[in-house]
Amino acid sequence: MTNKTTDIYLELHAIARLLHNVFLDYPTVESIQYFNDNQLDQSWPILISSEHNAQGKILLNKFLSTWQAEQINDIKLDYGQLYFGPGEPSAMPWGSVYLGEQQILNDQSTIQLINFYKKVGIKFELKYNQPLDHIALFYSAIDLLLQQLLDEPNNTLAKDTLVILLQQHMLPWSGRCHELAIKHAQTDFYRAIALLAQDFESVLAHTTNVVPMPMRLFR
């Protein structure tokens, strides 16, 4: 692994951990304040200078520059309508609803992912029951695998696992999830996060030489 690749992996590793936390659960005043205190609208890595990155940072800056703790309910409502409910979320965060004709949770693609995780020894400690194809858990797995590659650059198992995870299980549908979030988000915060997540996945795919498997999407 070259020094340049190591630097990119370090940045991608940090972003994966952050995206995992952002997508997994409702925001809190503390979690939004973390973005503000660390000036993430300024310090978020540019990576490859994509339009998604630039737009995402502009929107994040716009949001954080006027952030007040009293706005937290608006942010929570936006997270709920996009990713959680009540009712059907606008940007469903589970792969099976995009990959399965029935558009239901825990469909065949989820079973395939579970079997893959068992095969490669990836496990999650979840606070509550959650289908394993939730987008936040993909970011957690990416975080784990990138850390392994940073610790052992010649770890072929970690590299192969990351490639298969992206190529077959995540990237065929995750872009559509982000597109829907950008379309339906009611706040600049979640519109920015969706754009930056798109940028992250594009750079990760480029860095690992992954071309997503073409799959029919049902939403």
Summary of the structure (lengths in Angstrom):
residues: 219
radius of gyration: 16.8
end to end distance: 38.2
largest distance: 48.3
contacts: 675
relative contact order: 0.18
helix: 68%
strand: 1%
